[in-house]
Structures are given as structure tokens and as C-alpha cells.
Amino acid sequence: MSIFEKKKKAARDFLLKKIQDIDMKYKSLPPEKSMEGEPSFWAISQTLWALLESGRPNDMNIKTGIDYILSFRNKSGAWPEPGAAKRDAVFQTACGIIALHFLASADKKNEKALNLGVNRLVQLRFEEHGWGYVEGDQCRIRPSAIAVLTLSTIYRDLPVFRATISSCLENGIKWLEGAQNTDNGWGSGSCDNQSNSITAWVILALSNSVGLGFQVDAERIKKGLAWLIGHQQPKGFWLAEDETNLTINSIRLPPIYGVDTPLMILALLRSCESDILVPNLCESILKGVYWLMHREEDDRRYWVDPSELGGYVRENDAIQAEEMRRNAKPSIWATAYYLLALDRFEKLHAKKPGCFIDMCLRNFKKVCVLEGLPV
């Protein structure tokens, strides 16, 4: 078994175990209660996305996971935000749609749920603009990007939805392009400071929309790629800079890095699949994949999900931060993106032999040999 297969298997096993751990008691709890423990329904949606895309469609655990996420839907067909308000939430709904779309044709219940979810996601868009995080929110870039990514995936994979979502998707693409900042990154709003993760989400969304018949400005994607590559750290990871000194559940977090690195790599790989290339893209992907392959075991900050940390970290309190880092549980969503990144890296290599991804893989093997790592 290659080193890639070993790493992918470990990630799959971890995610499948999370689904296996789902107990019937979770289904009887409202969504805000399920968020207090593991797993949350949106994390399981992303887990299903990773498992189904990487080739586990027939596992019995998949049905358990699908039933689990369906149990939390609102009557509108959308999935709710965490909390008592239960407003329809764009990010959670998009994650549920992507998970369901793999299996919609195999089950009438899944097909009906997918129809309701897609229609509701279209309705949640502001007229001629993007999406907010929840119904009634203002227009924001991150939820708009995940909505465009989701609808473009549905448009490509399930032609029956094209008439329903075409106009909405086209306007969402235009709005995202127009929200790019002057130095070519994207932030939480059209005038906000850029963020690595938000820029990656937009690149994913726009690259995923290429080749579907919509006008997508490839130059904007290239400028965003150059911005993202320019913010990669020398060791190969990206800082989760939009989460620096973040407070979640009354927990003040220290600056963390690496959590979003799989997402950055997914964005770079998706642009490659759409033949949108920029200088240093090869080196950036290689460095990022190498860091993912060999840092998750000896640097648990990659695995940390901020919402899963306990206690309180005072700013500059390195000792307490280190203790929390050591005791942190592996993150479901970070592992899901990790699996997606490795899987897409391999698939692109197989799909486009001779392109620079092939060079990436050869160089990666050389590095492994030099460090005495199995290949």
C-alpha cells in the first residue's frame, strides 16, 4: 500500500468511526444540543462528502450518516443554524446538499430532500447578490462562495436541476467576482481584509463553475491564486488568519495555523482541473501536500478544531496553549478536507498524466526516499 493509500485509509477509518459512534439519542436532540458534543450534523455532512467522493458509496455507515443529517432539517428543506433560533442556514444547507447529491438517484427520500434543499438554497439568495449565513442576514462572501460551489456541483452532476438554478448561479458568480478586493484576495465582505480561507472558498466556487456555460473571469481566479500562494508559509501550511484570537463558546483561542491548509490545497487543485494555472502553483501544491502528509502526526495543531477546545487561553500564554493543543481532539471537518485534498491530488495525477502534477508526485517520492519514508 502506497503512503497515499495509507494516509487516506487512516482518514477514512477515522471518519467512518465518527459515523459509527452516532447513537440514536443524537437524533432525538435538537440541533443546538447536538452541537454541544460530537458529531454535529454539519460536520457529518462534510464527512459524507469526503467519504462518497473518495469512493465509499456502499458502506452501511453512509446510510446511518444520511439518516442522521436528514433528521435535523427544517420544514423548509434547509438545515438550521446552530442555536435555538433554527433559522435556515446557508453553509449547513449547502453541506447537506453536497452530501445528498451523491446518492439522490438511489433513494426517493434522498431525492425529495435534495429537491427541497436546492430550492431553498436558491430562495435564500439576496436578489442580484449573494447569500448571508442565515435567513435575514446580510450578504457575505463565505456563504456565497459555498452556495455557488454547491449549485455549480449540482448543475454539473444533475442536469435535471439546471433550469431551476441557472439564473441564480450566474448571478452568484458575478457577485463573487465583483467582491474581490483591490489586492486580489477576498474577505468576509467586499471591503473587509482578505482571508486565506475565504479566498480559497471563492477560488473553489469560481473554478468549479468553469466549463458549465457561464461567463467566469479566469483572470480574477488567477489573481486570487497568486494572492493565496503568496500567503503560504515556508513550511507549506497556511495560517488560519481569519481565526486569530477568535472566541468560540467563551474560549479565547491563540493564533492557530494549518486548520485550513487542506481547503487551500483543494482550491489550488480545482483550478488545475479547470486548466487555470499561475506561476509557482506546482511548488505550492507540492509543499502543501507534503506538509499535510507528514505534519498531522507530530503537530496536532493541524487536527485541532477550535470549537472542540476546552478551557480558556489567555493571549500569549504559551504553556496553557500548548497543553490545550496536546489534549485537543482530532477535527472531523479538517480530516474530511484532508481526505478530499489527498484524493483529488491523486485523481488529478491520473487524469492528466504528464502535467505538472506528475512532476509534483515524482518530486514528492524523491523527498520521501531522502527522508526514509515509505512510498
C-alpha positions in Angstrom: 0.0 0.0 0.0 1.4 3.4 -1.0 1.9 6.2 1.5 -1.0 8.0 -0.1 -3.3 5.0 0.4 -2.2 4.5 4.0 -2.9 8.2 4.8 -6.2 8.1 3.0 -7.2 4.9 4.7 -6.4 6.3 8.1 -8.5 9.4 7.4 -11.4 7.2 6.1 -11.3 5.0 9.1 -11.3 8.0 11.5 -14.4 9.5 9.7 -16.2 6.2 9.5 -15.7 5.7 13.2 -17.3 9.1 13.8 -20.4 8.0 11.9 -20.4 4.6 13.7 -20.3 6.5 17.1 -23.6 8.2 16.2 -26.2 7.0 18.7 -30.0 7.2 18.4 -30.0 9.7 21.3 -28.5 12.3 18.9 -31.5 12.0 16.6 -33.8 12.9 19.5 -31.9 16.1 20.3 -32.5 19.5 18.7 -29.6 20.7 16.5 -28.3 23.2 19.2 -27.9 20.3 21.6 -26.1 18.1 19.1 -23.6 20.9 18.6 -22.5 20.6 22.2 -20.9 17.2 21.6 -19.6 15.2 18.7 -20.6 14.8 16.0 -22.5 17.9 14.7 -24.8 17.4 11.8 -22.9 19.8 9.5 -19.6 18.0 10.3 -21.2 14.7 9.4 -22.4 16.3 6.1 -18.8 17.1 5.3 -17.7 13.7 6.4 -20.1 12.1 3.9 -18.9 14.4 1.2 -15.3 13.3 1.7 -16.2 9.6 2.0 -18.5 9.5 -1.0 -16.2 11.5 -3.3 -13.2 9.3 -2.3 -15.0 6.1 -3.1 -17.1 4.7 -0.2 -20.7 4.8 -1.5 -21.8 1.4 -0.4 -20.7 1.4 3.2 -23.6 0.8 5.6 -22.3 3.7 7.7 -23.2 6.1 4.8 -26.9 5.4 5.3 -26.5 6.0 9.0 -24.9 9.3 8.3 -27.5 10.3 5.7 -30.4 9.5 8.1 -28.6 11.5 10.8 -28.3 14.7 8.8 -31.8 14.4 7.4 -33.2 14.3 11.0 -32.1 17.9 11.6 -33.7 19.6 8.6 -36.2 22.4 9.0 -39.7 22.0 7.4 -38.5 24.4 4.6 -36.0 21.7 3.5 -33.0 23.7 4.7 -30.7 22.9 7.6 -30.7 25.2 10.6 -28.0 27.3 12.2 -26.6 26.1 15.5 -28.7 27.6 18.3 -32.2 27.9 19.4 -33.4 30.1 16.6 -33.2 27.4 14.0 -33.1 29.8 11.1 -32.4 28.4 7.7 -28.6 28.4 7.4 -26.7 28.6 4.0 -23.5 26.8 5.0 -25.2 23.9 6.7 -27.7 23.6 3.9 -25.0 23.6 1.2 -23.1 20.9 3.1 -26.2 18.7 3.3 -27.0 19.2 -0.4 -23.5 18.1 -1.5 -23.6 15.0 0.7 -27.1 14.1 -0.6 -26.4 14.6 -4.3 -24.1 11.6 -4.5 -27.0 9.3 -3.5 -30.1 11.1 -4.7 -30.9 8.7 -7.5 -30.7 5.7 -5.2 -33.4 6.6 -2.8 -36.6 8.5 -3.2 -36.3 10.0 0.3 -32.9 11.4 -0.5 -34.2 12.7 -3.9 -37.0 14.6 -2.3 -34.8 16.0 0.4 -32.3 17.2 -2.3 -35.1 18.9 -4.3 -36.3 20.8 -1.2 -32.8 21.7 -0.2 -31.7 23.0 -3.6 -34.9 25.1 -4.0 -34.5 26.6 -0.5 -30.9 27.5 -1.2 -31.9 29.3 -4.3 -34.6 31.2 -2.3 -32.1 32.3 0.4 -30.0 34.4 -2.1 -30.4 38.1 -2.0 -31.8 39.5 -5.3 -29.0 40.1 -7.7 -26.5 39.5 -4.9 -25.0 36.6 -2.8 -26.0 34.9 0.4 -25.8 35.5 4.1 -25.0 32.9 6.7 -28.6 32.6 7.7 -32.1 33.8 6.6 -32.3 37.5 7.3 -28.5 38.0 7.5 -26.7 40.5 5.3 -24.8 39.4 2.2 -21.4 37.8 2.9 -18.7 36.2 0.8 -18.0 32.9 2.6 -21.6 31.6 2.5 -22.0 33.0 -1.1 -18.9 31.0 -2.2 -20.1 27.7 -0.6 -23.5 28.3 -2.2 -22.0 28.8 -5.6 -19.7 25.8 -5.2 -22.8 23.7 -4.2 -25.0 24.9 -7.1 -22.3 24.5 -9.7 -21.7 21.0 -8.5 -25.4 20.2 -8.8 -25.5 21.9 -12.2 -22.7 19.8 -13.5 -23.7 16.4 -11.9 -27.5 16.6 -12.0 -28.8 18.2 -15.2 -32.4 18.0 -14.1 -31.8 21.0 -11.8 -30.3 23.3 -14.4 -33.4 25.2 -15.3 -34.1 25.8 -11.6 -30.7 27.1 -10.6 -29.1 28.6 -13.8 -30.0 32.3 -13.2 -29.3 32.1 -9.5 -25.9 30.5 -10.1 -25.0 33.0 -12.8 -25.7 36.0 -10.6 -23.9 34.4 -7.7 -20.8 34.0 -9.8 -20.9 37.7 -10.9 -21.4 38.9 -7.3 -18.4 36.9 -6.1 -16.2 38.2 -8.9 -17.2 41.8 -8.1 -16.4 41.3 -4.4 -12.7 40.7 -5.0 -10.5 43.3 -3.2 -8.0 45.5 -4.9 -5.1 43.4 -3.9 -6.9 40.3 -5.3 -7.9 38.4 -2.2 -11.4 38.1 -0.7 -12.6 38.9 2.8 -15.8 38.4 4.7 -17.3 41.4 3.0 -16.5 43.2 -0.2 -14.5 45.8 1.7 -13.1 43.7 4.5 -9.5 42.4 5.0 -8.7 39.3 3.0 -8.7 35.9 4.5 -6.9 32.8 3.3 -9.9 30.5 3.9 -12.5 32.9 2.3 -10.2 33.4 -0.7 -9.9 29.6 -1.1 -13.7 29.1 -0.9 -14.2 31.7 -3.7 -11.5 30.1 -5.9 -13.1 26.7 -5.3 -16.5 28.1 -6.3 -15.4 30.0 -9.4 -13.1 27.3 -10.6 -15.9 24.8 -10.2 -18.1 26.9 -12.4 -15.7 27.0 -15.3 -16.9 24.9 -18.3 -20.6 25.0 -17.4 -21.5 27.6 -20.0 -21.3 30.6 -17.6 -19.0 33.6 -18.1 -16.3 33.1 -15.5 -13.4 35.6 -15.4 -10.3 33.4 -15.3 -8.1 36.4 -14.7 -9.8 37.1 -11.4 -9.2 33.5 -10.4 -5.5 33.7 -11.4 -5.1 36.9 -9.3 -6.7 35.1 -6.4 -4.5 32.1 -6.8 -1.4 34.3 -6.8 -2.6 36.0 -3.7 -3.2 32.7 -1.9 0.1 31.2 -3.0 1.8 34.4 -1.7 0.4 33.8 1.8 1.6 30.2 2.1 4.1 29.7 4.9 7.6 28.4 4.0 6.9 25.0 5.6 3.9 24.6 3.3 0.9 25.4 5.5 -1.4 28.4 5.6 -2.3 30.5 8.7 -5.9 30.4 9.7 -5.5 34.2 9.9 -9.2 35.0 10.0 -9.5 32.9 13.2 -6.6 34.6 15.1 -7.6 35.5 18.6 -11.1 34.1 17.9 -13.6 33.5 20.7 -15.8 30.4 20.4 -18.1 29.2 23.2 -16.4 31.7 25.5 -13.0 30.2 24.7 -10.3 32.7 23.7 -8.0 31.0 21.2 -4.4 31.7 20.4 -3.3 32.2 16.8 -3.6 28.8 15.1 -2.3 27.5 11.9 -2.8 24.7 9.5 -6.5 24.0 10.1 -7.5 25.4 6.7 -4.5 24.1 4.8 -6.4 21.2 3.1 -9.0 23.7 1.9 -6.3 25.9 0.3 -4.9 22.8 -1.5 -8.4 21.9 -2.7 -8.7 25.3 -4.2 -5.4 25.1 -6.0 -6.2 21.6 -7.3 -9.6 22.7 -8.5 -8.1 25.5 -10.5 -5.7 23.0 -12.1 -8.6 20.7 -13.1 -10.1 23.7 -14.9 -6.7 24.5 -16.6 -6.3 27.8 -14.7 -2.6 27.9 -14.0 -0.3 30.5 -12.5 3.4 30.6 -11.7 4.6 28.7 -8.6 1.3 26.7 -8.5 3.2 23.4 -8.8 5.6 24.2 -5.9 2.7 25.5 -3.7 0.7 22.3 -4.1 3.7 20.1 -3.5 4.7 21.9 -0.4 1.2 21.9 1.0 0.6 18.2 0.3 4.0 17.3 1.8 3.1 19.3 5.0 -0.3 17.5 5.2 1.3 14.1 4.8 3.9 14.5 7.4 2.8 17.0 10.0 -0.5 15.7 11.2 1.1 13.1 13.5 3.7 15.3 15.2 1.9 18.6 15.1 -1.6 18.3 16.4 -2.4 21.9 15.6 -3.4 20.7 12.2 -6.0 18.4 13.7 -7.5 21.0 16.1 -11.0 22.2 15.6 -11.3 25.4 17.6 -14.9 24.6 18.6 -13.7 21.4 20.2 -11.1 23.0 22.5 -11.9 23.3 26.2 -10.8 25.8 28.9 -9.6 29.3 28.3 -6.4 30.5 26.6 -5.0 33.9 27.6 -3.3 35.8 24.9 0.5 35.0 24.9 0.0 32.2 27.5 2.2 29.7 25.6 2.2 27.0 28.3 -1.6 26.8 28.6 -2.0 27.0 24.8 0.5 24.1 24.4 -1.4 22.0 27.0 -4.7 22.6 25.2 -3.1 21.7 21.9 -1.8 18.4 23.2 -5.2 17.5 24.7 -7.3 18.6 21.7 -9.4 16.0 19.8 -8.9 15.5 16.1 -11.2 17.6 14.0 -13.8 16.0 11.8 -14.1 18.7 9.2 -10.3 19.2 8.9 -9.9 15.4 8.4 -12.7 15.4 5.8 -10.9 18.2 3.8 -7.6 16.4 4.3 -9.0 13.2 2.7 -10.5 15.3 -0.1 -7.2 17.0 -0.8 -5.2 13.8 -1.0 -7.8 12.1 -3.1 -8.1 14.9 -5.6 -4.3 15.2 -5.8 -4.1 11.5 -6.8 -7.1 11.7 -9.2 -5.6 14.8 -11.0 -2.3 13.0 -11.4 -4.2 10.0 -13.0 -6.4 12.3 -15.1 -3.7 14.5 -16.5 -0.5 12.4 -16.8 2.5 14.4 -17.9 1.2 17.7 -16.4 2.9 19.4 -13.6 1.0 17.3 -11.0 3.0 14.4 -12.4 6.2 16.3 -11.6 4.8 17.0 -8.1 4.3 13.3 -7.4 7.8 12.4 -8.7 9.3 15.1 -6.5 7.3 14.1 -3.6 8.5 10.5 -3.9 12.1 11.7 -4.0 11.6 13.7 -0.8 10.1 10.6 0.9 13.1 8.5 -0.2 15.6 11.1 1.1 13.8 11.2 4.5 13.4 7.4 4.7 9.7 7.5 4.4 7.7 4.7 2.8 6.4 5.5 -0.7 
